[in-house]
Amino acid sequence: MKKVALVTGGSRGIGAAVARRLHADGCTVAVNYRDSEARAEALAAELGGIALRADVSDPAQVRKMVDTVLEKNCQLDILVCCAGVAWQGLTQDMGEEAYRQVMGTDLDGTFYCCQAALPQMIRQKSGRIVTVSSMWGQVGGSCEVAYSAAKAGVIGLTKALGKEVAPSGITVNCVAPGVIDTDMVRPLGAETLAELAEETPLGRLGTPEDVAACVSFLCSPAGAFLTGQVIAPNGGLVM
């Protein structure tokens, strides 16, 4: 029987790469999006899955999204929490709305999605949850204080939840990417990105597919004895 996967933030970037990789691994994939409807619908059509609009910072929308996946598939085996937003700037310049958006999407959204998916996984006595943090969640990033705090929270959530649900046959792991060539980092500009590639020991930026490969491993039989762990595809930028 095919595994059923839900990928949040799946319309582009890392999320889209994860959705494609899990489909290639034989999963039925539901693609969550908030704003990028056309991209999500096109990707869902490509993969033979469904696209589901939901703002992950809203627990009611998250519950409805998970209920729809279960109504259509009767199971949920894999949850990958890719939805995320970033904000760069001095801490004293960050407004309350921007702060709440970062925390609400990156940390609260991960919590709400896990919370909504767990009852079905516990009934099944099986499940794989993969959260997405960042190297800044591990070491902190200047001018990305709220983002770093949210992503550090994701790591703590992963470790605690991994302990809590392991007796139910559910694994919870985290990927903490370095600088990945996506829409989120391109506003930094070509010069800055070239400098970051040069600073990376492997000499390049990461790709969404690099991250998707880690997610695939964690969701595969080879990852069955890993839980509460952080895998960091960052090219050696943080060790």
N, C-alpha and C positions, 0 to 999 in steps of 0.2 A: 504494500500500500504506500502511495506517495505521502511524504511528509508535507505538512502545510506550514508555510512560513509567513509571518507578517513583518514587513520592513517599514519602520517609520522614517519619514524624511526620504522616501524612496524614489522621488521623482528625478533627482539629479545627483551629481557628485558621488560621494562614497555610497550613499543609499542606493542609487541606481546600479552601481557596480556590484553591490552586495546582492541586489535583487536578481541581476543577470547571473551571477555566479551560483546562487542557490537554485535557480531554475536549471542551470547546466548540471547541477548536482542531482537533479531529479525531483525537486520540490515544486509544489503548487505555491505560487507566490502572490500575496496581497500587497499592493503598493499604497502606502499612506502618503498623503500630501496635504499641505495647507493652502498654498496659493497657486502652485504650478499645475493647474488642471490639465492643460493640453499635453504637457510632458508626461504626466502620470498616466493619463489615458492611453497615450501612444505606447508607453512602456508596458502597461498592463496588456494591451492588445498584442504586442510583440511576444510577451511571455505566456499568453493564454490565461492570465490571471484577472484580478479585479483591482480597480483603483478606488481608494476610500479617502474622502476628504474628512479631516479632523484636525483641530488644533490640539496638540498633545498637552498643552498647558491647562486644558479644560477637562476635568475628570469625567463629566457627563458625555462629552464628545468621544473620549477614549473608550468608555464603556460601550457606547453605541457601536463604535468601530469594531471592537472585539466581538460583540454580539453578532454583527453582520458576518464576520469571518466564520463564526461557528454555525450560523444559520445556513451558510452556503457550503460548508465543508465538514461540519460535525466534529472537527478536531482542530487543534492548534498545537503544533509540535515545536516551532521555533519562533522566537521573538527577537528581532534585532532593532535596537533603539538608536537609530541614526539621526533623528531629527535634532537639529541644533542651530543656534545663531551665535554670532560673535559680535563684540564691540571693542574697538581699539580707541584709546585716548587716556588722558590723565584722569585719575580717580575723582578728583574734585570737580571735573567737568561732566561727569556722568549723571544724567537726570534719573529721577525715580522710575519713569516709564521704561527707559532703556534697561535699567537694572532689573526691573521685574520681568521684562521680556526675556533677558538672558537666563535668569534663574528659573523662570516659569517654563521655558522650553527645554533647557539643557538638563536641569536637575529635577524639577517637579514633574516634567513630562516623562522622564525615565521612570520615576516612581509610579506615576499613574498607570503607565503602560504595563509595568510589571504587575502591579496590583490587580489590574483587570484580567491579565492573562493567567494568573496563578490558579484560580479555582479550577479551570479546565485541565491545566497541566497536573494539578494535584489529583484530580479524578483519574486521569490517565496513568498516574504514577510514572510520568516521564515528561521531559521537556528540556529544551536548550534555550537559555536566555543569554544574549550577548549585548552588553552595553558599549557605548562609544564615549570614551573620555578624550584626553589629549595629553601630549607631553607636558603642557602647561598645568594639567591637573596633577602631574607628578612633581614638578619642580617650580611652578609658578612663572608667569610671564609678566614682565614690566609693561605697564599700560594695557594690560588685559586682566585686571584684578578680579572683576566679577566673573568673567569667563573662567579664569583659573580656579576660583572658588567653587563654581558650579561643577567643573570637571573633576576637581578633587572630591567633591561630594559624590559624584558618580562612582568613583573608585571605592569610597567607603560603603556606599549602598551595595555595590557588587559583592564585596567581601562579607558584609553582614547577611545579605540575602542568600548568598551561597551557603553559609552555615545553616540558615534557617530551613531551607527547602531541600537540602541534600537527602534527608531521610525519605523524601517523596520521590526520589529518582530524578530530580531536576538539577541541572548544572547552571551556574551563573558565572560568566566570565566577562572580561572587559578587554577591549582593544584601545590603546592609547597612541594614536598616530602622531607622527611628527609633522613636518610641513608637506602637505599633500596638494598637488596641483589641481585645485578645484575653484569654483566661482567664489568661495569664501576667502581665499587668499590672494586671488588675482588683483584686487584693489590695492594691494601693497605696491604694485608696480614692478615692471620687468627688472629694473636695476636691483631692487631689494630682493626679489626672488632669486636672481642670479647670485647675489651675495650669500643667501641662505643655502643655496645648492653647493656653493664653494665651501661653506662651513660644515656641511654634512660630510662625515667621513667617507660615505659611499659615493660622494661626488654628484649627487643629483637630488631633485625633489622626488617625493614619493608619488605614486599614482593611486587613484581609487581602487584599481585592481590589486595593488599590493595589500591594501587593507582588506579587500574582499577575500583574498586568499586566506588571511588569518581567520576571518569569520567562518569561512568554509571549513577550515580545520577544526575549529572549536565545535562546530555543529555536526561533524562527521564521527564515525565510529572511533577514529584515531584520537578524538578529543574526549572520549567518554570518562576518563579518570581525572580530568581537570575541572576544578571548580574554585571560585573565589580568586582566580588568577588574573593578572594584567599582562597582556602581550603587547609589546611596543614596536610597531613597524615605523621606525623613525630614521633608518639609515645610519644609526650610531650617533645621532645628534645629542641624545640624552642616554647616558649609560648608568 
